[in-house]
Amino acid sequence: MSESVTKYEAERERPCKCVLIVDDSLPRWLIANTAAVLGVALGAHGYIARGPDLPDREGSIHLGIGTMPLPILVASATDLPTLRQKALAADLAVVDFNTAAQESRTYPEYEQRLMAAEIGYLGIALFGPSFTVTSITGNLKSLR
């Protein structure tokens, strides 16, 4: 498990929550892409556990999916940096997907773009104690 997850070991006694927040002005295909990238990153960092493989009534096996709900909320592009900073200040785990990543073909190219230009956020994912996540995101609407 990653070091960033370890700091939440003590919080495991308290319920944790995970949410995605995407720029509501993006086209649907880019909202879907942003949500997919953030979801994969949350799982890869160990924030969302994978459930066991399960059989259906015909005996077909379905690979395990994430065990935690993952609501998708919306905010304006101008609000995403502020929400990100609030979440970081509250010591939440924050994963972001930004224009530098979206426009890059390779990870080294992404690294270069991060250093070269202003970051435009397409979406962010937050993980941490439920109360803290809700205090930051409670006034946001769900993606419709």
C-alpha positions in Angstrom: 0.0 0.0 0.0 1.3 3.5 -0.8 2.6 5.8 1.8 -0.2 8.3 1.1 -2.8 5.6 2.0 -1.0 4.7 5.2 -1.8 8.1 6.8 -5.4 7.1 6.6 -5.0 3.9 8.5 -6.1 5.6 11.7 -9.0 7.0 9.9 -10.2 3.6 8.8 -12.2 3.4 12.0 -14.1 6.4 10.7 -16.0 6.1 7.4 -14.1 7.4 4.4 -15.6 8.9 1.2 -14.4 9.3 -2.3 -15.9 11.7 -4.9 -15.0 12.9 -8.4 -15.6 16.5 -9.3 -15.6 17.4 -13.0 -15.8 20.7 -14.9 -19.5 20.9 -15.9 -18.7 22.8 -19.1 -16.7 19.9 -20.7 -18.2 17.9 -23.6 -19.7 14.5 -22.5 -16.8 12.5 -24.0 -14.2 14.5 -22.0 -16.3 14.2 -18.8 -16.3 10.4 -19.3 -12.6 10.4 -20.0 -11.8 12.5 -17.0 -13.9 10.3 -14.7 -12.3 7.2 -16.1 -8.7 8.5 -15.6 -9.5 9.7 -12.0 -11.2 6.4 -11.1 -8.2 4.3 -12.4 -5.8 6.6 -10.5 -7.8 6.2 -7.2 -7.7 2.4 -7.6 -4.0 2.4 -8.6 -3.1 4.4 -5.5 -5.1 2.0 -3.3 -7.8 4.4 -2.2 -10.6 2.2 -3.6 -10.3 -1.5 -2.8 -11.3 -4.1 -5.4 -14.1 -6.5 -4.3 -13.9 -10.2 -4.9 -14.8 -11.8 -8.2 -18.5 -12.9 -8.0 -20.6 -15.6 -9.8 -24.0 -14.8 -11.2 -26.9 -17.3 -11.1 -25.7 -19.0 -14.3 -22.2 -19.5 -12.9 -20.5 -16.9 -15.0 -17.8 -15.0 -13.1 -17.8 -11.2 -12.9 -14.4 -9.6 -12.0 -14.5 -7.6 -8.8 -15.3 -3.9 -9.0 -14.5 -1.1 -6.6 -16.1 -1.5 -3.2 -16.8 2.1 -2.5 -19.4 4.4 -4.2 -17.9 7.0 -6.5 -20.3 9.9 -7.0 -19.5 12.3 -9.8 -20.2 15.9 -8.9 -19.9 19.0 -11.1 -18.3 22.4 -10.6 -17.2 25.2 -12.8 -13.7 25.2 -14.2 -12.9 28.3 -12.1 -13.9 26.5 -8.9 -11.8 23.4 -9.4 -8.5 25.0 -8.3 -10.1 26.4 -5.2 -11.7 23.1 -4.3 -8.4 21.3 -4.9 -6.6 23.7 -2.5 -9.3 23.4 0.2 -9.0 19.6 -0.1 -5.2 19.7 0.2 -5.4 22.1 3.1 -7.7 19.6 4.8 -5.2 16.8 4.3 -7.4 14.8 1.9 -5.9 12.7 -0.8 -6.3 14.6 -4.1 -5.8 13.3 -7.6 -6.3 15.7 -10.5 -6.7 15.4 -14.2 -5.6 18.5 -16.1 -5.0 19.9 -19.5 -1.3 19.0 -19.4 -2.2 15.4 -18.9 -5.0 15.4 -21.4 -2.8 16.9 -24.2 0.2 14.6 -23.5 0.9 11.3 -25.4 3.5 10.1 -22.9 4.2 10.5 -19.2 7.5 12.3 -19.9 5.6 14.7 -22.1 3.1 15.2 -19.3 5.9 16.0 -16.9 7.3 18.7 -19.3 3.9 20.2 -19.9 3.3 20.5 -16.1 6.4 22.6 -15.7 5.9 24.7 -18.8 2.3 26.0 -18.7 -0.5 27.1 -16.4 -2.6 24.1 -15.3 -6.2 23.9 -16.3 -8.1 21.4 -14.2 -10.7 19.1 -15.9 -11.5 17.2 -12.8 -10.3 16.2 -9.3 -10.9 13.2 -7.1 -11.0 13.5 -3.3 -10.5 10.7 -0.7 -10.6 11.0 3.0 -12.8 11.1 6.1 -16.4 11.3 5.0 -17.2 14.4 7.1 -14.2 16.3 5.7 -15.0 15.4 2.0 -18.7 16.4 2.5 -17.7 19.7 4.1 -15.8 20.6 0.9 -18.3 19.1 -1.6 -21.6 19.2 0.1 -23.0 22.1 -2.0 -22.0 20.6 -5.3 -24.6 19.0 -7.6 -24.4 15.5 -9.1 -23.6 15.1 -12.8 -26.8 14.8 -14.7 
